[in-house]
Amino acid sequence: MWGWEQLYFNVKDGYLEAIVRGHKSGLLTVPDYNNLTQCEALDDIKLNLTATDYGAYLANEASPLFTSTVVDRCTRKLVDDWNAMRCQADEKLARFLDFCTYGHMIDNVVLIVTGTLHERDELLDKCHPLGMFDSIATLAVAQNMRELFRLVLVDTPLAPYFSENLTHEDLDEMNIEIMRNTLSSSSKQQQQQQAAAASSSSKQQQQQQQQQEYKAYLDDFAAYCSQLGGTTAEVMTDLLAFEADRRALNITLNSIGTELTRDDRKKLYSNFGLLYPHGHNELSIAEDFDQIRAAMEKVPAYASLFNKLGYGESQMLDKLLYEEEVRRCAACYEQQFHYGVFYAYMKLREQEIRNIMWISECVAQDQKARVNDGIVFLF
């Protein structure tokens, strides 16, 4: 397919590419964010958002509003867009779209395992809607950990990523905090719920276990994109390499001061990315943030990123990484005839929802002086 996308791509995928590019044009702009940051109450935020693509999802919400309500309705917009495209996709694109949501599926499985382990109810209501799958309700009604283990390996799309790395004993010892830190993004509410249930006694074992599972998923996604070839392979190689490198960075940061050995670190890094393999060797032996920074700055693509980060400002690293991700995703739309625009749209919309959540929290908690600190502008 390499070099011939313009001849054949539109036959099956041209319509949905046009749809997703149309969705991208509905993302919030800098003037929209300027209006939101001037709001004095959540009702004012709702009023401003009714003039955007979120209008139909917020129009019927009565006062008093809560941040969770605003975020939930905005997330519903993304889910509806995604499901509509997924229903009309052909086999190759459908599988690609499924790969994009596997991270959320892993989050949901983690949440259900947590709830089963601690005998919690109403687990499905807390799952991310983008990571729902047909058999997830079966997991939620499992009576014990052995039954849940069997269901995870048999009835979920994630079975290939759990089967080689997970045992029944591992499920009994789930460290939820590490699990969340090493799997794909979920809401802050989910992070707090999972962190509260963390078991420090199995911290190192679960860090390795869950990183191996996500590593398997990410490697599989990259292999599939390479198999597709063409501009899709070119664009997604860049995006997934950044994701793999960011996870390698996070693994290293989270393992400083722990009992995780250097060899164990290297086993958790993905087998691709700009840091592979020499950057991985240096990260595996890093013992503080300055050594991590030195290793990252040897890669030109990340040197400019860390140049923006003053010494002693490691807490700003997450925002810089989000900004870099947004820049790469926005650049995807400069090319045509590829699937990368779907992945980019999901990431950009999720960042937009994080921005809305941050603004809403600042307004609700009367912390407007900090409102600009957490916003990552998309365009």
Secondary structure as UniProt FT lines:
FT   TURN            2..3
FT   HELIX           5..12
FT   HELIX           14..24
FT   TURN            25..26
FT   HELIX           30..37
FT   HELIX           42..49
FT   TURN            50..51
FT   TURN            53..54
FT   HELIX           55..58
FT   TURN            59..60
FT   HELIX           67..88
FT   HELIX           91..117
FT   TURN            118..119
FT   HELIX           124..126
FT   HELIX           129..131
FT   TURN            134..135
FT   HELIX           136..140
FT   HELIX           145..154
FT   TURN            157..158
FT   HELIX           159..163
FT   TURN            164..165
FT   HELIX           168..172
FT   HELIX           176..182
FT   HELIX           188..196
FT   HELIX           200..202
FT   HELIX           203..228
FT   HELIX           230..255
FT   TURN            256..257
FT   HELIX           262..268
FT   TURN            274..277
FT   HELIX           278..284
FT   HELIX           289..297
FT   HELIX           300..307
FT   TURN            311..312
FT   HELIX           314..316
FT   HELIX           317..332
FT   TURN            333..334
FT   HELIX           340..364
FT   TURN            365..366
FT   HELIX           368..370
FT   TURN            371..374
//
